[in-house]
Amino acid sequence: MRKTEIQEMVELDFFVGHWKTEGEIKSDSSVSSKKIKGSDTYEWVAGGFFLLHRVDVMIGDDRTEVIEMIGRAGKKKDDGFAMRSFDNQGNFTTMKGYLEKPNVFKIEGQGMRSKLVVNENQTLMTILWEQSSDGVNWNPWMELKLTKQDS
């Protein structure tokens, strides 16, 4: 990658830091509502080519740990960001992210999508995750609020 591609990753600098995470998994006919509490941490790694995202939360009584790598998905800015995550239940997920506005980041994956909105001073992030079994009809899945603890 060229230096300009590293500079393009800087668009995601608002993520960097330690965040207090709160929210809930929405109930539906197969799952009851569960509270989420814990933390998310984002840091630059590999010379700024990638953003490392760590999740450590309690979902109800169950601990969930996730490691996710975020990097450019291609050479063009419109290619978005490749996202690959691994969790403590052995799951591997591939998603793609797009910076829609300086404060709105959208994520798409198989049967799921989310919209992250960051406030102007980059201290609060609200996130809505949705699920779909057919890619047409989307249902609320998780709502999260992340409050930045440091940079």
Legacy VTK file of the C-alpha trace (Angstrom):
# vtk DataFile Version 3.0
C-alpha trace
ASCII
DATASET POLYDATA
POINTS 151 float
0.000 0.000 0.000
1.050 3.540 -0.606
1.193 6.283 2.004
-2.058 7.808 0.669
-3.858 4.560 1.451
-2.702 4.785 5.071
-3.961 8.358 5.147
-7.366 7.131 3.938
-7.526 4.797 6.953
-7.201 7.905 9.151
-10.867 8.561 8.289
-11.606 5.919 10.930
-9.517 7.611 13.630
-12.699 8.554 15.528
-12.972 4.889 16.577
-9.581 4.860 18.349
-9.806 4.631 22.125
-11.534 2.767 24.922
-15.351 2.805 24.950
-17.854 1.851 27.651
-20.474 -0.319 25.946
-24.130 -0.592 26.987
-27.199 -1.835 25.187
-29.475 -4.755 24.610
-30.303 -7.572 22.278
-33.898 -7.095 21.198
-36.420 -9.812 21.900
-38.264 -11.649 19.162
-40.208 -14.893 18.975
-37.056 -17.016 19.419
-34.909 -14.888 21.769
-35.695 -12.904 24.915
-34.233 -9.435 25.473
-30.742 -9.375 27.070
-28.719 -6.479 28.449
-25.205 -5.846 27.121
-22.453 -4.267 29.258
-18.710 -4.095 28.779
-16.145 -2.402 26.602
-14.933 -1.916 23.043
-11.355 -0.872 22.270
-9.961 0.290 18.928
-6.256 0.783 18.176
-4.050 1.261 15.126
-1.795 -1.721 14.311
0.639 -2.793 11.582
1.913 0.697 10.876
-1.568 2.193 10.575
-2.717 -0.137 7.804
-5.270 -1.812 10.084
-7.563 -0.977 12.966
-7.767 -3.630 15.694
-11.159 -3.775 17.439
-11.552 -5.752 20.681
-14.915 -6.423 22.304
-15.318 -7.689 25.869
-18.962 -7.642 26.944
-21.473 -9.517 29.035
-24.645 -10.396 27.137
-26.996 -11.363 29.913
-24.914 -13.843 31.950
-22.647 -14.825 29.042
-19.257 -13.283 28.302
-18.506 -12.464 24.669
-14.999 -11.627 23.469
-14.307 -10.581 19.883
-11.189 -9.604 17.952
-11.802 -7.801 14.672
-9.419 -6.436 12.037
-10.493 -3.547 9.815
-8.572 -2.506 6.696
-9.085 -1.107 3.218
-11.171 -3.447 1.035
-9.504 -2.306 -2.190
-7.424 0.346 -3.888
-10.283 2.830 -4.413
-11.880 4.833 -1.638
-15.347 3.604 -2.729
-14.253 -0.004 -2.086
-14.894 0.538 1.619
-13.348 -1.394 4.483
-12.903 -5.148 4.909
-13.826 -6.393 8.377
-13.037 -9.837 9.764
-13.926 -10.879 13.305
-13.321 -13.899 15.516
-15.131 -14.595 18.793
-14.750 -16.786 21.872
-17.397 -19.215 20.588
-15.260 -20.017 17.532
-17.275 -17.913 15.072
-15.629 -16.147 12.124
-17.473 -13.289 10.417
-16.648 -11.282 7.299
-18.297 -7.913 6.790
-17.770 -4.759 4.784
-17.904 -1.217 6.134
-18.538 2.106 4.451
-17.994 5.607 5.758
-21.210 7.290 4.627
-20.509 10.671 6.226
-17.713 11.761 8.539
-19.871 10.602 11.469
-21.826 7.658 9.987
-20.308 4.214 9.400
-22.404 1.427 7.881
-21.603 -2.274 8.059
-22.981 -5.079 5.901
-22.602 -8.806 6.432
-24.477 -11.975 5.618
-27.929 -11.550 7.150
-26.908 -8.529 9.220
-26.212 -4.841 8.918
-25.585 -1.903 11.205
-25.419 1.851 11.299
-22.966 3.570 13.663
-23.479 7.273 14.329
-20.817 9.253 16.182
-21.559 12.604 17.807
-19.718 15.763 16.751
-17.068 15.661 19.484
-16.554 11.898 18.952
-17.373 10.870 22.526
-20.640 8.985 21.935
-21.486 6.330 19.363
-24.972 4.881 18.866
-25.320 1.643 16.934
-28.325 -0.178 15.544
-27.799 -3.746 14.329
-30.467 -5.431 12.204
-30.913 -9.018 11.003
-32.618 -10.474 7.955
-33.215 -14.020 6.776
-34.030 -12.941 3.202
-32.020 -9.727 2.692
-35.253 -7.774 2.122
-37.064 -7.646 5.454
-34.881 -6.298 8.272
-35.622 -6.557 12.007
-33.942 -4.780 14.938
-31.389 -7.052 16.592
-29.172 -4.973 18.913
-29.058 -1.383 20.059
-25.812 -0.147 21.569
-24.476 3.057 23.080
-20.705 3.445 23.363
-19.256 6.248 25.476
-15.576 7.090 24.939
-13.484 6.744 28.078
-10.172 7.931 26.575
-8.406 8.311 23.208
LINES 1 152
151 0 1 2 3 4 5 6 7 8 9 10 11 12 13 14 15 16 17 18 19 20 21 22 23 24 25 26 27 28 29 30 31 32 33 34 35 36 37 38 39 40 41 42 43 44 45 46 47 48 49 50 51 52 53 54 55 56 57 58 59 60 61 62 63 64 65 66 67 68 69 70 71 72 73 74 75 76 77 78 79 80 81 82 83 84 85 86 87 88 89 90 91 92 93 94 95 96 97 98 99 100 101 102 103 104 105 106 107 108 109 110 111 112 113 114 115 116 117 118 119 120 121 122 123 124 125 126 127 128 129 130 131 132 133 134 135 136 137 138 139 140 141 142 143 144 145 146 147 148 149 150
